[in-house]
């Protein structure tokens, strides 16, 4: 047995005895891949380890290897939703939107309640958006946000981007403001003001800009917004 092989088996035995996250938290993706490979050589293939190794492959742009590991994870655990979601994202990144959509829909069929389906609906919305099917993307965003009383800030941003692609700026402004009221996110508040300006809701936008200008330390971006309103 050569030295490299001996080291990998020693490393696998060590990793098995402690939480993997602690063992690999400060290593590069390449080292994490090596550790996870060694671990599976020592204890056998596991769906969660294939999924974690796929995550590291994605981090360094090895999409083909990531897809292979995710498919292996799903084969071992057919109801592994995280693996389905990540495989769909990998396929989209590979320029395979139809395959990505098929994978996302396979995952959706496994979830019965609408709240549980919400993250997968947002994933499907992303796929539709990448394919230029903005109406379908918007419908999925609306369903996902309606299913969750409170949602991720990114979900509101994603929906607003789609609405703006469709020219529905006033709708985007309302949705962003609603998201701000629910989440308290300053990002959504600022984005709602930009959407108001794009929608021609100048009085509403100015009513939000002026108080910020009176207090903000860094004013250049807000001066530009006020300039857009006045223009």
C-alpha positions, 0 to 999 in steps of 0.5 A: 500500500503506497503512502498516499493510499495509507494517508487517505485511509487514515484520514477516512478513519479519523473523519468517521469519528468526528462531525464532518463539518468540523473536520473540513471547515477550513480546508479547500474544496479540493481537500474536502473532496479528498476527505469525503472520497476517503471517508466513503472508501472506508465506510461505503457510499452514502447519499449525504456524502455524495451530496456534500462532495457535489457541493464542493465540486460545484464550488470549483466549477466541476459541474459534470462531477457534481451532477454525477455525485448528485445522481448517485445520491438520488439513486441511494435515496430517491426522496433526497430533495436537497440533491434533486434541487442541487442537481436541477441547479447544476443542470441549469448551469450546464445549459440544460434548462429542460433537464433542470426543469424535469428534475425540479418537477420530479422533486415537486411531486414528492412534496404534498404541502404547498409551504414545503413546495415553496423553495422548489417553486422558486427554483422552478421560477428561476429555470422558467426565467432563464428560459424566457418564460417570465409569466410562468416564472412569476406565477411560481413566485406568487405561489411560493410567496403566498404559501409562506407567511414570511419568506426569504428576502431573495424571493421578493427580489427574484419576483421583482426582477421578473416583474420588471422584465415584464414591465410591471414596475408598479407591481414590483414596487408594491411587492417589494414594499410588502416584503419590506414590511414583513421582513424589515429588510433595508434592501427591499425598501431601497429596491421598492423606491427604485421600482417606484421611480421606474413606475413613474410613482414620483411623489411616493418615491420622493416621500421616501427619499427626502427623509433618508437624505436628511439623515444619511451619511453617504448621500450620493446614491440617494441624490441620484435617486432624487435627481431621477425623480426630478428629471 
